[in-house]
Amino acid sequence: MRLLLGLLFLLLITGPGATEQQQTMVIGYIGQERKPALPLGPLDETVTDDGLQGARLGIADDESTGRFLGQKFRLEERILKPTETPDDAVRQFADAGIAFVVADLDASQLLQASAAPGAEQMTLLNSRAPDDVLRQQDCRGNVLHTIPSRAMLADGLAQYLAWKRWQRWFLLVGPHSQDQAMAAAFRRAAARFGAEITIDQPWTFRPANGRADTGHVTLQTEIPAVTQVSDYDVLVVADEADEFGAYLEGRTALPRIVAGTQGLVATGWSAVSEEWGATQLQDRFHRQAGRWMLPSDYAAWLAVRSIGEAATRLHSLDPAAIGRYIRGDAFLLAGFKGQGLSFRPWDGQMRQPILIAGPRLLISSSPQPGFLHQCTPLDTLGIDLEESTCKF
């Protein structure tokens, strides 16, 4: 009888008559129009809505969990043109009383958004920029990070390579600033986990298009010459721009594995992840977006779900209470990675495992067994408290 009465009560509070009592949390989203990368191969998809689709799925999940508490969630979207700054969007969100904003922005735009009028009243959740400087000297008290930093990605890969005892690295570095930043993170990780970079070399060869009629012939001839170096265990490539790294596998002078930004990839999320219940997240995302979830989608999903999870735990949509809770020790978010995720108090970075993924299957997940920490093994990835120069 009590069970029947309970079910009747649940139907009453979630039925049409309860709509008037429901509260609504509006979460802002600021993205940028980006020129899609040219596909390297015929299986590559052209994606123009990465990040945004992840935030939309997060709202759907927040709605699902909040329904029984009379909580509703809505995403307010702003997409910046290439010449636009985020100031107007931040001001509009502030005027509307929006306290949480998913910032799907590059580093310079993120810093501008965090300093815009009205941003001091907000929490911006960085779902795009991996720059370590945003967690160090350029950290901001009103910014949290759900995208892994480059230091976290490099440490995750370095731990796996150390576990495999592949300790002699050939580091091949692209010409762009983001490639240089990723290379710096790899050098730091190598020193941290006992690897030796035996060759540290810039990439200067401009390969022909591998999809052209004779492109593969040129690549097959030139890449062995570029990689004709002394012996090493693994070729670690820093090519965030994805201009040459994918061409290396199977073409190097020595038969060695390729890892880093291509090949064996360290990433916050991968379409091949299906452990720890990830398959149901992947399936729900694919039904919504018609494609597989990318790391930027996952980071935006984490940002929106962090707010929804806090609202559920607190039974409240009070922004001040939610802001305190997600920064506190009690907050844990289930992120389909086998461990609860939380935010580091010293720099606002979300602690999370780093996936080591191949093209078709998940290879491993860091932190690796045996890498210990006085607080949590997740803090063996990225900038630890003792290393932090962040001053909020």
C-alpha positions as CSV (number, residue, x, y, z in Angstrom):
1,M,0.0,0.0,0.0
2,R,2.8,2.4,0.9
3,L,4.5,1.6,-2.4
4,L,1.3,2.3,-4.3
5,L,0.9,5.6,-2.5
6,G,4.5,6.5,-3.2
7,L,4.1,5.9,-6.9
8,L,0.9,7.9,-7.1
9,F,2.7,10.8,-5.4
10,L,5.6,10.6,-7.8
11,L,3.2,10.7,-10.7
12,L,1.5,13.8,-9.2
13,I,4.7,15.8,-8.7
14,T,6.1,14.9,-12.2
15,G,2.8,15.4,-14.1
16,P,1.6,18.4,-16.0
17,G,0.3,20.1,-12.8
18,A,3.8,20.2,-11.4
19,T,5.2,22.4,-14.2
20,E,4.4,25.6,-12.4
21,Q,6.4,24.6,-9.4
22,Q,9.5,23.6,-11.4
23,Q,12.5,25.8,-11.3
24,T,14.7,26.4,-14.4
25,M,18.5,26.7,-14.4
26,V,19.7,28.4,-17.6
27,I,23.3,27.5,-18.6
28,G,25.1,29.6,-21.1
29,Y,27.3,28.3,-23.9
30,I,29.8,30.4,-25.9
31,G,31.4,28.7,-28.9
32,Q,33.4,29.9,-31.9
33,E,32.9,29.4,-35.6
34,R,35.9,27.3,-36.7
35,K,37.1,26.3,-40.1
36,P,36.8,22.6,-40.2
37,A,40.0,20.6,-40.7
38,L,40.5,19.1,-44.1
39,P,39.9,15.3,-44.0
40,L,43.1,13.3,-44.3
41,G,41.3,10.1,-45.4
42,P,38.0,8.9,-46.7
43,L,36.7,7.8,-43.3
44,D,37.2,11.3,-41.7
45,E,34.1,13.2,-40.9
46,T,33.7,17.0,-41.3
47,V,32.4,18.2,-38.0
48,T,31.3,21.8,-37.3
49,D,29.3,21.3,-34.1
50,D,31.8,19.6,-31.8
51,G,31.5,20.8,-28.2
52,L,28.0,22.2,-28.8
53,Q,26.5,18.7,-29.2
54,G,28.1,17.6,-26.0
55,A,26.6,20.5,-24.1
56,R,23.2,19.7,-25.5
57,L,23.4,16.1,-24.4
58,G,24.5,17.3,-20.9
59,I,21.3,19.4,-20.8
60,A,19.2,16.4,-21.7
61,D,20.8,14.3,-19.0
62,D,20.4,17.1,-16.4
63,E,16.7,17.3,-17.4
64,S,16.4,13.6,-16.9
65,T,17.9,13.5,-13.4
66,G,16.3,16.8,-12.3
67,R,12.8,15.9,-13.3
68,F,12.0,14.1,-10.1
69,L,13.1,17.1,-8.1
70,G,11.1,19.7,-10.1
71,Q,14.3,21.0,-11.7
72,K,14.5,22.1,-15.3
73,F,17.6,23.0,-17.4
74,R,18.0,25.0,-20.5
75,L,21.0,25.8,-22.7
76,E,21.4,29.4,-24.0
77,E,23.7,29.3,-27.0
78,R,26.0,31.9,-28.5
79,I,28.3,31.2,-31.4
80,L,30.9,33.9,-32.1
81,K,31.9,34.9,-35.6
82,P,35.6,34.8,-36.4
83,T,35.9,38.6,-35.8
84,E,33.7,38.7,-32.7
85,T,34.9,38.9,-29.1
86,P,33.1,37.2,-26.2
87,D,32.4,40.4,-24.3
88,D,28.9,41.0,-25.6
89,A,27.8,37.4,-25.0
90,V,29.1,37.5,-21.4
91,R,27.4,40.8,-20.8
92,Q,24.1,39.4,-22.2
93,F,24.4,36.3,-20.0
94,A,25.2,38.5,-16.9
95,D,22.1,40.7,-17.6
96,A,20.0,37.5,-17.8
97,G,21.3,36.3,-14.5
98,I,23.1,33.3,-15.9
99,A,25.7,32.1,-13.5
100,F,27.3,29.2,-15.3
101,V,28.8,29.3,-18.8
102,V,30.4,26.6,-20.9
103,A,33.3,28.4,-22.5
104,D,34.1,26.4,-25.7
105,L,36.8,28.9,-26.6
106,D,40.5,29.1,-27.5
107,A,42.8,30.3,-24.8
108,S,43.0,34.0,-25.8
109,Q,39.2,34.2,-26.1
110,L,38.7,32.4,-22.8
111,L,40.9,34.9,-21.0
112,Q,39.0,37.7,-22.6
113,A,35.7,36.2,-21.6
114,S,36.9,35.7,-18.0
115,A,37.7,39.5,-17.8
116,A,34.6,40.8,-19.6
117,P,32.1,42.9,-17.6
118,G,29.8,40.6,-15.7
119,A,32.1,37.6,-15.8
120,E,33.0,38.2,-12.1
121,Q,29.5,37.0,-11.3
122,M,30.0,33.8,-13.3
123,T,31.7,30.4,-13.3
124,L,33.2,29.8,-16.8
125,L,33.8,26.1,-17.6
126,N,36.6,25.7,-20.1
127,S,35.8,22.8,-22.4
128,R,38.2,23.6,-25.3
129,A,41.6,25.1,-24.4
130,P,44.3,22.6,-23.1
131,D,46.9,25.3,-22.5
132,D,48.9,24.7,-19.4
133,V,49.4,28.4,-18.9
134,L,45.6,28.7,-18.2
135,R,46.2,26.4,-15.2
136,Q,49.4,28.2,-14.1
137,Q,50.2,31.9,-14.3
138,D,47.1,32.8,-16.3
139,C,44.7,30.9,-14.1
140,R,41.5,32.7,-13.1
141,G,39.3,32.3,-10.1
142,N,36.1,32.3,-12.1
143,V,37.3,29.6,-14.5
144,L,37.1,25.8,-14.1
145,H,38.5,23.3,-16.7
146,T,36.8,20.2,-17.9
147,I,39.1,19.7,-20.8
148,P,42.4,17.9,-19.8
149,S,45.5,20.1,-19.9
150,R,48.4,19.2,-22.2
151,A,50.4,18.3,-19.1
152,M,47.7,15.7,-18.1
153,L,47.7,14.2,-21.6
154,A,51.5,14.0,-21.7
155,D,51.7,12.5,-18.3
156,G,49.0,9.9,-19.1
157,L,51.0,8.8,-22.2
158,A,54.3,8.9,-20.3
159,Q,53.0,6.7,-17.6
160,Y,51.8,4.1,-20.1
161,L,55.1,4.1,-22.0
162,A,57.0,3.8,-18.6
163,W,54.8,0.8,-17.7
164,K,55.7,-0.8,-21.1
165,R,59.4,0.1,-20.5
166,W,59.5,2.1,-23.7
167,Q,61.8,4.7,-22.3
168,R,63.8,6.0,-25.2
169,W,61.8,8.5,-27.2
170,F,62.2,10.1,-30.6
171,L,60.2,13.4,-30.2
172,L,59.1,14.9,-33.5
173,V,57.6,18.4,-33.3
174,G,55.4,20.3,-35.7
175,P,55.9,23.9,-36.6
176,H,52.8,25.5,-35.0
177,S,52.7,27.1,-31.5
178,Q,50.3,24.5,-30.2
179,D,52.7,21.8,-31.4
180,Q,55.5,23.5,-29.5
181,A,53.3,23.7,-26.4
182,M,52.5,20.0,-26.6
183,A,56.2,19.2,-27.1
184,A,57.0,21.1,-24.0
185,A,54.5,19.0,-22.1
186,F,56.0,15.8,-23.5
187,R,59.5,16.9,-22.4
188,R,58.2,17.7,-18.9
189,A,56.5,14.3,-18.7
190,A,59.6,12.5,-19.9
191,A,61.7,14.0,-17.2
192,R,59.0,13.3,-14.6
193,F,58.6,9.6,-15.4
194,G,62.1,8.6,-16.2
195,A,62.1,8.6,-20.0
196,E,65.0,9.7,-22.2
197,I,64.4,11.8,-25.3
198,T,67.2,10.5,-27.4
199,I,66.2,12.6,-30.5
200,D,64.3,15.9,-30.4
201,Q,63.7,17.0,-33.9
202,P,61.4,19.5,-35.7
203,W,59.2,18.4,-38.6
204,T,60.2,20.3,-41.7
205,F,59.1,18.0,-44.6
206,R,55.9,19.1,-46.3
207,P,54.3,15.8,-47.5
208,A,52.2,15.4,-50.6
209,N,48.5,14.6,-50.1
210,G,48.3,10.9,-49.3
211,R,45.0,10.7,-51.2
212,A,46.5,12.1,-54.4
213,D,47.3,9.6,-57.2
214,T,51.0,9.6,-56.4
215,G,50.8,10.9,-52.8
216,H,51.5,7.6,-51.1
217,V,54.6,7.1,-53.3
218,T,56.1,10.4,-52.2
219,L,55.3,9.7,-48.6
220,Q,56.8,6.2,-48.8
221,T,60.0,7.7,-50.2
222,E,60.4,10.8,-48.1
223,I,59.2,9.8,-44.6
224,P,61.9,7.1,-44.1
225,A,64.5,9.7,-45.0
226,V,63.1,12.2,-42.4
227,T,63.0,9.5,-39.7
228,Q,66.4,7.9,-40.4
229,V,67.9,8.5,-37.0
230,S,69.6,6.5,-34.2
231,D,67.7,3.8,-32.4
232,Y,64.7,4.6,-30.1
233,D,61.7,2.7,-28.6
234,V,58.8,4.9,-29.6
235,L,58.2,7.9,-31.9
236,V,56.4,10.5,-29.9
237,V,54.7,13.1,-32.2
238,A,53.5,16.6,-31.3
239,D,51.2,17.5,-34.2
240,E,48.1,19.1,-32.7
241,A,47.3,20.6,-36.1
242,D,47.0,17.0,-37.5
243,E,49.1,17.9,-40.6
244,F,51.6,15.0,-40.7
245,G,51.4,12.7,-37.7
246,A,48.8,10.4,-39.3
247,Y,51.3,9.8,-42.3
248,L,54.0,8.3,-40.0
249,E,52.5,5.0,-39.1
250,G,54.0,2.2,-41.2
251,R,56.4,4.6,-43.1
252,T,59.2,5.3,-40.5
253,A,62.7,4.1,-41.2
254,L,62.7,1.8,-38.2
255,P,59.8,-0.4,-37.3
256,R,58.7,1.5,-34.2
257,I,55.4,2.5,-32.7
258,V,54.0,6.0,-33.2
259,A,52.3,7.7,-30.2
260,G,51.3,11.2,-29.0
261,T,48.9,13.3,-30.9
262,Q,48.5,10.5,-33.5
263,G,48.9,6.7,-33.5
264,L,48.7,5.6,-29.9
265,V,46.8,8.7,-28.6
266,A,46.4,10.2,-25.1
267,T,43.0,11.8,-24.9
268,G,40.2,12.9,-22.7
269,W,37.7,10.9,-24.7
270,S,37.6,8.5,-27.6
271,A,35.0,7.0,-29.8
272,V,36.5,3.5,-29.0
273,S,35.9,3.8,-25.3
274,E,33.2,1.3,-24.2
275,E,34.3,0.3,-20.7
276,W,32.8,1.5,-17.4
277,G,29.4,2.0,-19.0
278,A,30.7,4.3,-21.7
279,T,28.8,2.5,-24.4
280,Q,25.5,3.9,-23.3
281,L,26.9,7.4,-23.3
282,Q,28.4,6.8,-26.8
283,D,25.0,5.4,-28.1
284,R,23.0,8.3,-26.7
285,F,25.3,10.9,-28.2
286,H,25.3,9.1,-31.6
287,R,21.5,9.1,-31.7
288,Q,21.5,12.8,-31.0
289,A,24.3,14.0,-33.1
290,G,24.6,11.4,-35.9
291,R,28.3,11.0,-35.2
292,W,30.7,9.9,-32.5
293,M,31.6,11.9,-29.4
294,L,34.8,13.9,-29.6
295,P,37.0,15.1,-26.7
296,S,35.5,18.6,-26.9
297,D,32.0,17.1,-26.8
298,Y,32.9,15.1,-23.8
299,A,34.4,18.1,-22.0
300,A,31.3,20.2,-22.7
301,W,29.1,17.4,-21.5
302,L,31.2,17.2,-18.3
303,A,30.7,20.9,-17.7
304,V,26.9,20.8,-18.0
305,R,26.7,17.6,-16.0
306,S,28.8,19.0,-13.2
307,I,26.1,21.7,-12.7
308,G,23.3,19.2,-12.9
309,E,25.0,16.8,-10.6
310,A,25.5,19.5,-8.0
311,A,21.9,20.7,-8.3
312,T,20.7,17.1,-7.8
313,R,22.9,16.5,-4.7
314,L,21.9,19.8,-3.1
315,H,18.2,19.7,-4.2
316,S,18.7,23.3,-5.1
317,L,19.3,25.5,-8.1
318,D,20.9,28.2,-6.1
319,P,24.0,29.3,-8.1
320,A,26.1,30.3,-5.1
321,A,25.5,26.9,-3.4
322,I,26.2,25.0,-6.6
323,G,29.4,27.0,-7.2
324,R,30.7,26.2,-3.7
325,Y,29.7,22.6,-4.0
326,I,31.4,21.8,-7.3
327,R,34.6,23.3,-6.0
328,G,34.4,21.4,-2.7
329,D,35.7,18.0,-1.5
330,A,32.3,16.4,-1.5
331,F,31.7,16.8,-5.3
332,L,32.2,13.7,-7.5
333,L,30.9,13.3,-11.0
334,A,30.4,9.9,-12.7
335,G,32.2,10.3,-16.0
336,F,32.2,6.8,-17.5
337,K,35.9,6.4,-16.8
338,G,35.8,4.1,-13.8
339,Q,36.5,6.8,-11.2
340,G,34.7,9.8,-9.8
341,L,35.8,13.1,-11.2
342,S,36.4,16.3,-9.2
343,F,38.0,19.7,-9.5
344,R,41.4,20.6,-8.1
345,P,41.1,23.5,-5.6
346,W,44.5,25.0,-6.6
347,D,43.9,25.6,-10.3
348,G,40.3,24.5,-11.1
349,Q,41.3,21.6,-13.3
350,M,39.0,18.6,-13.3
351,R,40.7,15.4,-12.2
352,Q,40.1,12.6,-14.6
353,P,41.7,9.5,-16.1
354,I,43.4,9.9,-19.5
355,L,42.5,7.3,-22.1
356,I,45.2,5.7,-24.2
357,A,43.5,4.8,-27.5
358,G,44.3,3.1,-30.7
359,P,42.4,3.7,-34.0
360,R,39.8,1.0,-33.2
361,L,40.2,-0.1,-29.6
362,L,41.0,1.3,-26.2
363,I,44.5,0.3,-25.2
364,S,44.7,1.5,-21.6
365,S,43.8,4.2,-19.1
366,S,46.1,6.3,-16.9
367,P,47.0,6.7,-14.1
368,Q,48.8,3.4,-14.5
369,P,49.2,0.8,-11.7
370,G,52.0,1.7,-9.3
371,F,51.9,5.4,-9.8
372,L,50.9,6.6,-6.3
373,H,50.0,9.9,-4.8
374,Q,49.3,11.0,-1.2
375,C,45.9,12.3,-2.2
376,T,44.7,10.5,-5.3
377,P,46.5,8.8,-8.2
378,L,44.6,11.1,-10.5
379,D,46.9,13.9,-9.2
380,T,49.8,12.1,-10.8
381,L,48.5,13.5,-14.1
382,G,49.1,17.2,-14.7
383,I,50.2,20.1,-12.5
384,D,50.2,19.0,-8.8
385,L,49.8,21.4,-5.9
386,E,53.5,21.6,-5.2
387,E,54.2,22.5,-8.8
388,S,51.4,25.0,-9.2
389,T,52.1,28.7,-9.8
390,C,48.4,29.5,-9.9
391,K,47.4,32.4,-7.6
392,F,43.7,33.0,-7.6
